[in-house]
C-alpha cells in the first residue's frame, strides 16, 4: 500500500520546523479513531483519509502559516495544539485547535485565506488533506459533508463568542477608563481645595483671635456687620465674571491701596478681592469707623473668610460632580433595575454622552430632543450599547473634532433617533456591508467589526430598524423603534 507522501503532492514550501512523517498505517488509523468528529466512519473511510493525506509533525513554537496565506488544506490534529492569532488585534488567540479536532479549510467553506497566523503551542502531529481532493473525499466519505457543516457552525459560534466577549471587555475597559478620567479631575480639585482649606483655617483662627483682641465698641461692631452685609450683597450681585484684563487692572488698584497699610502678605489678599470684584473704595469704608489697626485686621479677616468660602465651594462642586458621575454610570448601566424599564430616550442619550465626555473637548454637541416624546419599554443598558456604538463610531470618524447632532422625535407609532456627524462619510460601496459581522473600515487592531452588528441585533429584538445616509461631511444613522413593545422579548 502506498504511503501518503508517495501519493499526495506536498506543499512547495514547508514552514521551517515542519517534518514530513511516514508513520505505519495501523498507528495512524488508531490515532484517527480518537478524532471525535470522525466517529462512526467505516474502516475503508478511515483508510481513505490516511491514503489521501500527508503526515507531518512540528515542535512547539513553529509558525505553520501567516495571516493572509492561501487556505489550501484540511488539517486533522492527531496530537498537540495549534493557536491562531491575529497579528494586529492584541486580544489573545482567535482560535485554538486541539488534539482530536479538524481545522483549516473545510468542504463548503468560503475561506480563501487564513484569518490569522497559526503557531504550534504544543508539539503537533497531524494529517492534511489538500483542498483539490474535497470532491473525491465527499464521494468516498458521504458523511463528511454533514460533519464539515457541523464543524463550520461550531467554528462560527466560537469565533463570534470570542469576538463578542472581546468587544464587551473592550467596552468595559473604555467605560472604566472614561470614568477614571472623569473622576480624576473633580477628585484632584477636591483634594487640592481640602488641603488649602486646612491651611486657611489655621490662618483664619489666628486672624479671628486678633480681631477678638480689638475690643470694639457696640457701635463699631454694628457698623462692621452692616458693612459686611453690604459688601456681600454687592459681591452676590456681580453675576458676570470679569475678563482677565479687567481683573488684572482691579488687582493692581487693590495692591496700590494695600501697599501703604503695611499688611502681612498683601499679595495673598489682593487676588481674592479681585476675584470677588471688590473695589478699594468699598474696603476704604472701614476707615470711617475703625482705626488703622482695626481696619487692617478687618480687611485680613474678611479676605481669609472669602478664601475659605471659595475653597469650600470648590470642594462642594467637585464632590457634586463626582456624585453626578456616579449617578450617570448607575443610570447608564441600569444597575439593580428590571430587564425592561420605561426609558426616557433623551436621558438615555445624555447618560451615554456623559460617558464619552472625555472625548468631547473639541466636539460640539447639538441636541434636538422632542420634549413630548413618549417613553418606550426597553432594556436601558441595551439601548445605551446602541448609542455608545454609534457615538463612538462618529467620534472615530471625526477624530474627536467636529460636530455631532443628536435628535429625537415621534414618527407615527414609532420613535426616531438620529445621530449625525460631519466626518468624511462612508463610501457608497460599503453601505451594504457595514452591518456585516467582523466587517470594519477601521485600521487593523482598532475594531472587531461587531459594534454595528450588535446594534442591528439589539434593534431587531425591539422590531426596530436602522438606516444609513452618508456623504462627505454628513453621516446619519437613523434608528426607529416601535412604541408598542409587546413580544419584544
C-alpha positions as CSV (number, residue, x, y, z in Angstrom):
1,X,0.0,0.0,0.0
2,X,1.4,3.4,-0.9
3,X,2.4,5.8,1.9
4,X,0.6,9.1,2.0
5,X,3.6,11.2,0.9
6,X,4.1,9.0,-2.1
7,X,0.6,9.6,-3.5
8,X,-0.1,13.2,-2.3
9,X,1.9,16.2,-3.6
10,X,3.5,18.1,-0.7
11,X,3.3,21.9,-0.4
12,X,6.0,23.7,-2.3
13,X,7.5,25.4,0.7
14,X,7.1,23.7,4.0
15,X,7.4,26.0,7.1
16,X,10.6,25.9,9.0
17,X,10.4,23.2,11.7
18,X,7.8,21.1,9.9
19,X,8.9,17.5,9.3
20,X,7.2,15.1,6.9
21,X,6.5,11.7,8.6
22,X,5.8,8.2,7.3
23,X,4.2,6.5,10.3
24,X,2.9,3.0,9.7
25,X,-0.7,2.9,8.7
26,X,-2.0,0.9,11.7
27,X,-0.7,3.6,14.0
28,X,-2.2,6.5,12.0
29,X,-5.5,4.6,11.8
30,X,-5.6,4.1,15.5
31,X,-5.0,7.9,16.1
32,X,-7.8,8.7,13.6
33,X,-10.2,6.6,15.6
34,X,-9.7,9.0,18.5
35,X,-10.8,12.1,16.5
36,X,-14.3,12.7,17.9
37,X,-15.5,14.5,14.7
38,X,-14.8,11.3,12.7
39,X,-16.7,8.9,15.0
40,X,-18.7,6.4,13.0
41,X,-16.5,6.2,9.9
42,X,-16.0,2.8,8.4
43,X,-12.6,1.2,8.2
44,X,-12.5,1.9,4.5
45,X,-13.3,5.6,5.1
46,X,-10.6,5.9,7.7
47,X,-8.2,4.3,5.3
48,X,-9.1,6.7,2.5
49,X,-8.1,9.7,4.8
50,X,-4.8,8.0,5.5
51,X,-4.0,7.3,1.9
52,X,-5.1,10.8,0.6
53,X,-3.3,13.0,3.1
54,X,0.2,13.8,4.0
55,X,1.5,13.5,7.6
56,X,3.7,16.0,9.5
57,X,5.0,16.9,12.9
58,X,6.1,20.3,14.3
59,X,7.6,21.3,17.6
60,X,6.2,23.9,19.9
61,X,6.8,27.5,18.6
62,X,6.6,26.5,14.9
63,X,4.8,29.0,12.7
64,X,2.6,26.9,10.4
65,X,1.1,29.7,8.4
66,X,0.7,33.5,8.3
67,X,-2.3,35.9,8.2
68,X,-3.4,36.1,4.6
69,X,-1.7,32.9,3.4
70,X,-3.9,30.8,1.0
71,X,-6.1,28.3,2.7
72,X,-5.2,25.0,0.9
73,X,-5.6,22.1,3.4
74,X,-8.0,20.5,5.9
75,X,-6.0,19.6,9.0
76,X,-6.7,16.6,11.3
77,X,-4.8,17.1,14.5
78,X,-3.8,13.8,15.9
79,X,-1.8,15.2,18.8
80,X,-0.7,18.6,20.1
81,X,-2.3,22.1,19.9
82,X,-2.3,25.0,17.4
83,X,-3.3,28.6,18.2
84,X,-4.4,31.1,15.5
85,X,-3.8,34.7,16.4
86,X,-4.5,38.0,14.6
87,X,-1.3,40.0,14.3
88,X,-2.8,43.4,15.0
89,X,-5.5,42.6,17.5
90,X,-3.6,42.0,20.8
91,X,-6.6,40.1,22.1
92,X,-5.2,36.7,22.6
93,X,-6.0,33.7,20.5
94,X,-8.7,33.8,17.9
95,X,-9.0,30.1,17.6
96,X,-7.3,27.1,19.3
97,X,-7.2,23.7,17.6
98,X,-6.5,20.8,20.0
99,X,-5.7,17.1,19.6
100,X,-8.6,15.2,18.1
101,X,-10.1,18.1,16.2
102,X,-10.4,19.0,12.5
103,X,-9.2,22.5,11.5
104,X,-8.2,24.5,8.5
105,X,-10.3,24.9,5.3
106,X,-13.3,22.5,5.1
107,X,-15.7,21.5,2.3
108,X,-18.4,24.2,1.7
109,X,-16.2,26.7,3.5
110,X,-15.8,30.1,1.7
111,X,-12.4,30.7,3.4
112,X,-9.8,31.6,0.8
113,X,-7.0,32.9,3.1
114,X,-6.0,32.4,6.7
115,X,-7.7,34.8,9.1
116,X,-4.6,34.8,11.4
117,X,-1.2,33.3,11.9
118,X,-1.0,29.7,13.2
119,X,1.5,28.7,15.9
120,X,2.2,25.3,17.4
121,X,1.7,25.7,21.1
122,X,2.2,22.1,22.0
123,X,4.2,19.7,19.7
124,X,1.8,18.7,16.9
125,X,1.2,15.6,14.8
126,X,-1.3,16.0,12.1
127,X,-2.7,14.9,8.7
128,X,-3.5,17.4,5.9
129,X,-6.0,16.7,3.0
130,X,-5.5,19.0,0.0
131,X,-8.4,21.2,-0.9
132,X,-8.5,19.9,-4.5
133,X,-9.3,16.4,-3.1
134,X,-12.5,17.6,-1.4
135,X,-14.9,16.4,-4.1
136,X,-13.3,13.0,-4.2
137,X,-13.4,12.9,-0.3
138,X,-17.1,13.7,-0.3
139,X,-17.8,11.0,-2.8
140,X,-15.7,8.4,-0.8
141,X,-17.0,9.6,2.6
142,X,-20.5,10.9,2.1
143,X,-20.9,11.8,5.8
144,X,-18.0,14.3,5.6
145,X,-20.4,16.9,4.1
146,X,-22.7,16.9,7.2
147,X,-19.6,16.6,9.5
148,X,-18.0,19.6,7.8
149,X,-21.1,21.8,8.1
150,X,-21.4,21.0,11.9
151,X,-17.7,21.9,12.3
152,X,-18.2,25.2,10.4
153,X,-21.2,26.1,12.6
154,X,-19.3,25.3,15.8
155,X,-16.4,27.4,14.5
156,X,-18.6,30.4,13.7
157,X,-20.3,30.2,17.1
158,X,-16.9,30.0,18.9
159,X,-15.3,32.8,16.9
160,X,-18.4,35.0,17.4
161,X,-18.4,34.3,21.1
162,X,-14.7,35.2,21.5
163,X,-15.1,38.4,19.4
164,X,-18.2,39.4,21.4
165,X,-16.5,38.7,24.6
166,X,-13.5,40.7,23.4
167,X,-15.9,43.5,22.3
168,X,-17.5,43.6,25.8
169,X,-14.2,43.6,27.6
170,X,-13.1,46.4,25.3
171,X,-16.3,48.4,26.0
172,X,-15.9,47.7,29.8
173,X,-12.3,48.9,29.6
174,X,-13.3,52.1,27.8
175,X,-16.1,52.7,30.3
176,X,-13.7,52.2,33.2
177,X,-11.1,54.5,31.5
178,X,-13.7,57.1,30.8
179,X,-15.0,57.1,34.4
180,X,-11.5,57.2,35.8
181,X,-10.6,60.1,33.6
182,X,-13.8,62.0,34.5
183,X,-13.4,61.3,38.3
184,X,-9.8,62.3,38.3
185,X,-10.4,66.0,37.7
186,X,-13.0,66.6,40.4
187,X,-11.3,64.3,42.9
188,X,-8.0,66.2,42.3
189,X,-9.7,69.5,42.7
190,X,-11.4,68.4,45.9
191,X,-8.1,67.2,47.3
192,X,-6.3,70.4,46.5
193,X,-9.1,72.6,47.9
194,X,-9.3,70.5,51.1
195,X,-5.6,70.8,51.6
196,X,-5.6,74.5,51.1
197,X,-8.7,74.9,53.3
198,X,-6.9,73.2,56.2
199,X,-4.1,75.8,55.9
200,X,-6.5,78.6,55.5
201,X,-8.5,77.6,58.6
202,X,-5.3,77.8,60.6
203,X,-4.7,81.3,59.3
204,X,-8.4,82.2,59.9
205,X,-8.1,81.1,63.5
206,X,-5.2,83.4,64.1
207,X,-6.8,86.4,62.5
208,X,-10.1,85.8,64.4
209,X,-8.1,85.8,67.6
210,X,-6.5,89.1,66.7
211,X,-10.0,90.5,65.8
212,X,-11.2,89.5,69.3
213,X,-8.4,91.5,70.9
214,X,-9.5,94.7,69.3
215,X,-12.3,95.2,71.9
216,X,-14.6,97.1,69.5
217,X,-17.5,99.1,70.8
218,X,-21.1,98.1,70.2
219,X,-21.4,100.9,67.7
220,X,-18.3,99.8,65.8
221,X,-19.5,96.1,65.8
222,X,-22.8,97.2,64.3
223,X,-21.1,99.3,61.7
224,X,-18.8,96.4,60.8
225,X,-21.7,94.0,60.5
226,X,-23.6,96.5,58.3
227,X,-20.5,96.9,56.1
228,X,-20.1,93.1,55.9
229,X,-23.8,92.7,54.8
230,X,-23.5,95.4,52.2
231,X,-20.3,94.2,50.6
232,X,-21.5,90.6,50.5
233,X,-24.7,91.7,48.8
234,X,-22.6,93.6,46.3
235,X,-20.5,90.5,45.6
236,X,-23.5,88.3,45.1
237,X,-25.0,90.9,42.7
238,X,-22.0,90.7,40.4
239,X,-23.1,87.8,38.3
240,X,-20.9,88.5,35.3
241,X,-17.3,87.4,35.8
242,X,-14.7,90.0,34.8
243,X,-12.4,89.4,31.9
244,X,-8.7,88.8,32.6
245,X,-7.7,92.4,31.6
246,X,-10.3,93.9,34.0
247,X,-9.4,91.5,36.8
248,X,-5.7,92.3,36.4
249,X,-6.4,96.1,36.5
250,X,-8.6,95.7,39.6
251,X,-5.9,93.6,41.3
252,X,-3.3,96.3,40.6
253,X,-5.6,99.0,42.1
254,X,-6.1,96.9,45.2
255,X,-2.3,96.3,45.5
256,X,-1.8,100.1,45.4
257,X,-4.4,100.6,48.1
258,X,-3.0,97.8,50.3
259,X,0.7,98.7,50.0
260,X,0.9,101.7,52.4
261,X,-1.2,99.8,55.0
262,X,1.8,97.5,55.7
263,X,-0.4,94.4,55.9
264,X,1.2,90.9,56.2
265,X,1.3,89.0,52.9
266,X,-0.7,91.6,50.9
267,X,-0.1,89.6,47.7
268,X,-2.5,86.9,49.1
269,X,-5.2,89.5,49.8
270,X,-5.5,91.4,46.5
271,X,-6.2,88.3,44.3
272,X,-9.2,87.1,46.4
273,X,-10.7,90.6,46.5
274,X,-10.1,91.0,42.7
275,X,-11.8,87.6,42.1
276,X,-14.9,88.8,44.1
277,X,-14.9,92.2,42.3
278,X,-14.3,94.2,45.5
279,X,-13.1,97.7,44.8
280,X,-10.6,99.6,47.0
281,X,-13.3,102.2,47.7
282,X,-15.5,99.5,49.3
283,X,-12.7,98.5,51.6
284,X,-11.9,102.1,52.5
285,X,-15.3,102.4,54.2
286,X,-13.7,100.5,57.1
287,X,-11.5,103.6,57.8
288,X,-14.6,105.7,58.5
289,X,-15.5,103.8,61.8
290,X,-12.3,101.9,62.7
291,X,-8.8,103.0,63.4
292,X,-6.0,101.8,61.0
293,X,-5.0,98.8,63.1
294,X,-8.6,97.5,63.4
295,X,-9.4,98.2,59.8
296,X,-6.3,96.2,58.7
297,X,-7.4,93.2,60.9
298,X,-10.9,93.5,59.4
299,X,-9.5,93.5,55.8
300,X,-7.3,90.5,56.6
301,X,-10.2,88.7,58.3
302,X,-12.6,89.3,55.5
303,X,-10.1,88.2,52.9
304,X,-9.4,84.9,54.8
305,X,-13.2,84.3,55.1
306,X,-13.6,84.7,51.3
307,X,-10.7,82.4,50.6
308,X,-12.2,79.7,53.0
309,X,-15.6,80.1,51.3
310,X,-14.1,79.7,47.8
311,X,-12.3,76.6,48.9
312,X,-15.4,75.1,50.5
313,X,-17.3,75.9,47.3
314,X,-14.6,74.1,45.3
315,X,-14.9,71.0,47.5
316,X,-18.7,71.1,47.2
317,X,-18.6,71.5,43.4
318,X,-16.1,68.7,43.0
319,X,-17.9,66.2,45.2
320,X,-21.2,67.1,43.4
321,X,-19.5,66.4,40.1
322,X,-18.4,63.0,41.5
323,X,-21.9,62.2,42.6
324,X,-23.3,63.2,39.2
325,X,-20.8,60.9,37.5
326,X,-21.7,58.0,39.8
327,X,-25.4,58.7,39.2
328,X,-24.7,58.8,35.4
329,X,-22.9,55.5,35.5
330,X,-25.7,53.9,37.5
331,X,-28.3,55.2,35.0
332,X,-26.1,54.2,32.1
333,X,-25.6,50.6,33.3
334,X,-29.2,50.4,34.8
335,X,-27.9,48.7,37.9
336,X,-30.4,47.0,40.2
337,X,-33.3,47.6,37.7
338,X,-35.7,45.2,36.0
339,X,-34.8,43.9,32.5
340,X,-37.5,46.2,30.9
341,X,-38.0,49.8,32.0
342,X,-39.8,52.8,30.7
343,X,-36.9,54.6,29.0
344,X,-36.6,58.4,28.5
345,X,-34.7,58.4,25.3
346,X,-33.3,61.9,25.8
347,X,-32.0,60.9,29.3
348,X,-30.6,57.7,27.9
349,X,-28.7,59.6,25.2
350,X,-27.4,62.1,27.8
351,X,-26.1,59.4,30.0
352,X,-24.1,58.0,27.1
353,X,-22.8,61.4,26.2
354,X,-21.6,61.8,29.8
355,X,-19.7,58.6,29.5
356,X,-17.9,60.0,26.4
357,X,-17.4,63.5,27.9
358,X,-13.6,63.0,28.0
359,X,-13.5,62.8,24.1
360,X,-15.8,65.9,23.7
361,X,-13.3,68.7,24.4
362,X,-13.1,69.6,20.7
363,X,-16.6,68.4,19.7
364,X,-19.8,70.5,19.6
365,X,-22.9,68.6,20.6
366,X,-26.2,69.8,19.2
367,X,-29.2,68.4,21.0
368,X,-32.7,68.5,19.3
369,X,-34.8,66.5,21.7
370,X,-38.6,66.4,21.4
371,X,-39.9,67.3,24.9
372,X,-43.2,65.5,24.3
373,X,-41.6,62.2,23.1
374,X,-43.2,59.3,24.9
375,X,-41.2,56.8,26.9
376,X,-40.6,53.3,25.5
377,X,-40.4,49.9,27.2
378,X,-36.9,48.6,26.7
379,X,-33.8,47.3,28.3
380,X,-31.9,50.5,29.1
381,X,-28.4,49.0,29.1
382,X,-29.0,47.5,25.7
383,X,-30.2,50.9,24.3
384,X,-27.1,52.5,25.8
385,X,-25.0,49.9,23.9
386,X,-26.6,51.2,20.7
387,X,-26.0,54.9,21.5
388,X,-22.4,54.1,22.6
389,X,-21.5,52.2,19.4
390,X,-23.0,54.9,17.1
391,X,-21.4,57.8,19.0
392,X,-18.0,56.1,19.2
393,X,-18.1,55.4,15.5
394,X,-19.0,59.1,14.9
395,X,-16.1,60.3,17.1
396,X,-13.7,57.9,15.5
397,X,-14.7,59.1,12.0
398,X,-14.2,62.8,13.1
399,X,-11.0,62.1,15.0
400,X,-12.7,63.7,18.1
401,X,-13.1,67.0,16.3
402,X,-16.2,68.4,14.7
403,X,-20.0,68.5,15.4
404,X,-22.4,65.7,16.4
405,X,-26.1,66.3,16.2
406,X,-28.5,64.1,18.2
407,X,-32.2,64.3,17.6
408,X,-35.3,62.5,18.9
409,X,-38.8,62.8,17.5
410,X,-42.1,60.9,17.1
411,X,-42.8,59.2,13.8
412,X,-46.3,57.8,13.9
413,X,-46.4,54.7,16.1
414,X,-42.6,54.8,16.3
415,X,-39.9,56.9,17.9
416,X,-37.0,58.1,15.7
417,X,-33.4,58.8,16.9
418,X,-30.8,60.3,14.6
419,X,-27.1,60.6,15.2
420,X,-25.3,62.9,12.7
421,X,-21.6,63.7,12.4
422,X,-19.7,65.9,10.0
423,X,-16.9,63.3,9.4
424,X,-15.6,62.2,6.0
425,X,-18.6,59.9,5.4
426,X,-18.8,56.2,4.4
427,X,-18.2,55.3,0.7
428,X,-21.4,54.2,-1.1
429,X,-19.9,50.8,-2.0
430,X,-19.6,50.0,1.7
431,X,-23.2,50.9,2.8
432,X,-24.4,47.4,2.2
433,X,-21.6,45.8,4.3
434,X,-21.2,47.9,7.4
435,X,-23.7,45.8,9.4
436,X,-22.0,42.5,8.5
437,X,-20.3,40.7,11.4
438,X,-16.5,41.3,11.5
439,X,-16.6,43.9,8.7
440,X,-14.8,47.1,9.7
441,X,-13.5,50.2,8.0
442,X,-11.1,50.8,10.9
443,X,-7.3,50.0,10.7
444,X,-6.2,46.6,11.9
445,X,-6.5,46.3,15.7
446,X,-8.9,49.2,16.1
447,X,-12.1,47.4,15.8
448,X,-13.5,43.9,15.7
449,X,-16.3,44.8,13.3
450,X,-19.1,43.7,15.7
451,X,-20.4,47.0,17.1
452,X,-22.9,47.7,14.2
453,X,-23.8,44.1,14.1
454,X,-24.6,44.3,17.8
455,X,-26.7,47.4,17.2
456,X,-28.6,45.6,14.4
457,X,-29.3,42.6,16.6
458,X,-30.5,44.7,19.6
459,X,-32.8,46.8,17.4
460,X,-34.2,43.6,15.8
461,X,-35.3,42.4,19.3
462,X,-37.4,45.6,19.6
463,X,-38.7,45.2,16.0
464,X,-36.7,48.3,15.2
465,X,-34.8,49.5,12.2
466,X,-31.5,51.3,11.5
467,X,-30.8,53.2,8.3
468,X,-27.7,55.0,7.0
469,X,-27.4,58.1,5.0
470,X,-23.8,59.3,4.3
471,X,-21.9,61.7,2.1
472,X,-18.7,63.6,2.8
473,X,-19.3,66.0,5.7
474,X,-22.7,64.4,6.7
475,X,-23.3,61.0,8.0
476,X,-26.6,60.0,9.7
477,X,-27.6,56.8,11.4
478,X,-31.4,56.8,11.9
479,X,-33.0,54.4,14.4
480,X,-36.7,53.7,14.6
481,X,-38.3,51.8,17.4
482,X,-42.0,50.9,17.8
483,X,-43.7,52.5,20.8
484,X,-45.6,49.2,21.5
485,X,-43.1,46.5,22.5
486,X,-45.4,43.6,23.2
487,X,-43.4,40.5,22.3
488,X,-40.1,42.3,22.1
489,X,-38.6,39.7,24.5
